Amino acid sequence: MGSGKSRVGARLAASVGAPFIDTDQRIVERHGPIEQIFERDGEAAFRVLEREVVAEALREAAVVSLGGGAVLDADTRADLAGLAVVRLDVRPEAVAPRLSGGTRPLLADGGLERWTRIREERRPLYDEVAGLSIDTTRRSVARIVEEITEWAGGRA
């Protein structure tokens, strides 16, 4: 959360001439605001919707930005095997301003402390699926896109 997945993904897609899919945005377009889904139906129901959208997006020839919790699903992790997966990370001191005033349901109680706990809990799953990890704390979007493109051999 707050690592710049959507911004970097959109810029990467534009740079390689591919469509861009933000799975969180697709969920919002189809089912309404994520915070409302959490409030109305709970996290488990949201994860079912997320899994459906992610599975569909990964079948498309596109740059795909997954929500931070998508890796919690074992089927999603299996789907990511063999794909060019990049994990964007950010340090807590840099993410605080990015998250302030947001509506992220998992941060409603606990703020930055909760973000740090979630990040550490998910880290092994991110590491399992990612072929490249980039700390976005002090890098420009242009430089991050360049690093990803170099790593992927221009096939990002």
Buried (B, 14 or more C-beta within 10 A) or exposed (E): BBBBBBBBBBBBBEBBEBEBBBBBBBBBEEBEEBBBBBEEEEBEEBBEBBBBBBBEBBEEEBBBBBBBBBBBBEEBBEBBEEEBBBBBBBBBEBBBEBBEEEEBBBBEEEEBEBBBEBBEEBEEBBEEBBEBEBBBBEBEBEEBBBBBBEBBEEEB
